[in-house]
């Protein structure tokens, strides 16, 4: 998983909950990328606004 291109360690709590600590990234809108172990990934553009 990454936020704004910076790696973030994620914890899968259950089938609908994924938690992670926000890494140090630049202020502004940041994309969130989740990647499965098989290499498939999903990008949520502008997922989070960092202030």
Secondary structure, DSSP 8 states (H G I E B T S, - for coil): -EETTEE--EEEEETTEEEE------SEEEEEEEE-TTS-EEEEEEEEEE-
